[in-house]
Amino acid sequence: MWLFAGPAKRSQGSTTPCSSPALLCLVCVLAAMVELATSCPSVCICNLTEANCGGHGLISLPPLNQLPTGTRSLLLPNNRLASLPPGSFTNLSANLNALEHLDLSNNYLDNLPAGLFRELGNLTELSLRNNSLTLLDRELFQGLAQLRHLDLSLNGLSAVPLGLLDELHGLTWLSLAGNRLHALERAAFEPLANLQYLQLGSNPWECDCNLRDFKHWMEWLLYRGGRVDALECTLPKDLRGRDIRTVPMEMFNYCLQLEDENSGTRGGGGGGGASPPCNRTPAATGGEAVPPAAPSDSPASAVAADTLPDCMKQRYRPVSVRRAIGTVVIAGVVCGIVCIMMVGAAAYGCIYASLMAKYQRELKKRQPLMGDGEADADPEDKQISSVA
């Protein structure tokens, strides 16, 4: 009996390794969960791809070096963040190398340093909605070549500085709604070659010469399939509440006359006139001032056209892409009709000349016969005809 039972016990013991893989997997999962729990800031809730640190009244960023490796979404909304020091997201490549979504909405941010997001090269979505931003550094979004979605709505922005969006070539969605914008520079938006949707509502737009060039660009965006929400005018009074997209370009023709008059005044009076609408001061644009045009009698007037500021070049672009294309089509149709009429007239002239030549030949053939008939006539008939 014991001899028989001994091997049986040994056989039972030999079955325990069969369940070790499952036990090992369970231990690995528990270890991963423990490691995940210990690698997340205490004020955040983390999983494999997301770290949610919102709604805790934070006045500073949590320790981002404790975020799990491979975090793709970092949520920091509904806190009390008033500022972010330079380098807040630097030296965190192990934790934020895969970050794609950063949400800083519903905070109190009023100033962001240049290059703040420079090391977040994989970021595709950035939300700064509902903060206290009034000015943006032109180098704020450096390094964000992969950005597709940018939300700057519900802030206090009064201008978009030139160069701010230069590196955002892949941007497809942009919201500037609910700010204090009254005009925009066309040159600031021209780098956005892939933009598909633009939100501009709830701003105090002044539909005057300062907004004319941006209207040109907006029409080009609509022409290539983009979408823009309503851009309602607040000034002047006769356009209040009207969408600038429905305002005909003829209403801005006086801008060219004003610019010509101002240029003449500056040339004759030594700079006593006002500068063109595209020449803004740094306080109005949030960027560098554009130098005014040189007087026509100065040596600087001989400078080549390619050295002029971009804002001055925009004034000489076509008034409307749609209208330009329509004009070309109509001119082509009219020219075609005129050419067809000319060809028809030439053909008719050739046919008429051919018929007249044939008629003249037949007439010449019949003249000798008519002469012989008169010779054979009766002398009395000739006398009667002479008397008559």
Stockholm file with secondary structure:
# STOCKHOLM 1.0

chainA/1-388         MWLFAGPAKRSQGSTTPCSSPALLCLVCVLAAMVELATSCPSVCICNLTEANCGGHGLISLPPLNQLPTGTRSLLLPNNRLASLPPGSFTNLSANLNALEHLDLSNNYLDNLPAGLFRELGNLTELSLRNNSLTLLDRELFQGLAQLRHLDLSLNGLSAVPLGLLDELHGLTWLSLAGNRLHALERAAFEPLANLQYLQLGSNPWECDCNLRDFKHWMEWLLYRGGRVDALECTLPKDLRGRDIRTVPMEMFNYCLQLEDENSGTRGGGGGGGASPPCNRTPAATGGEAVPPAAPSDSPASAVAADTLPDCMKQRYRPVSVRRAIGTVVIAGVVCGIVCIMMVGAAAYGCIYASLMAKYQRELKKRQPLMGDGEADADPEDKQISSVA
#=GR chainA/1-388 SS CHHHHHHHHHHHHHTGGGGHHHHHHHHHHHHHHHHHHHTSCTTCEECSSEEECCSSCCSSCCCGGGSCTTCCEEECCSSCCCCCCTTTTSSCHHHHTTCCEEECCSSCCCCCCTTTTTTCTTCCEEECCSSCCCCCCTTTTTTCTTCCEEECCSSCCCCCCTTTTTTCTTCCEEECCSSCCSCCCGGGTTTCTTCCEEECCSSCEECSGGGHHHHHHHHHHHHTTCEECCCBEEESGGGTTCBGGGSCGGGGHHHHHHHHHHHHHHHHHTSCSCCCTTCCCHHHHSSCCCCCCCCTTSGGGGSCGGGSCHHHHGGGSCSCHHHHHHHHHHHHHHHHHHHHHHHHHHHHHHHHHHHHHHHHHHHHHHHHHHHHHHHTSCHHHHHHHHHC
#=GC SS_cons         CHHHHHHHHHHHHHTGGGGHHHHHHHHHHHHHHHHHHHTSCTTCEECSSEEECCSSCCSSCCCGGGSCTTCCEEECCSSCCCCCCTTTTSSCHHHHTTCCEEECCSSCCCCCCTTTTTTCTTCCEEECCSSCCCCCCTTTTTTCTTCCEEECCSSCCCCCCTTTTTTCTTCCEEECCSSCCSCCCGGGTTTCTTCCEEECCSSCEECSGGGHHHHHHHHHHHHTTCEECCCBEEESGGGTTCBGGGSCGGGGHHHHHHHHHHHHHHHHHTSCSCCCTTCCCHHHHSSCCCCCCCCTTSGGGGSCGGGSCHHHHGGGSCSCHHHHHHHHHHHHHHHHHHHHHHHHHHHHHHHHHHHHHHHHHHHHHHHHHHHHHHHTSCHHHHHHHHHC
//
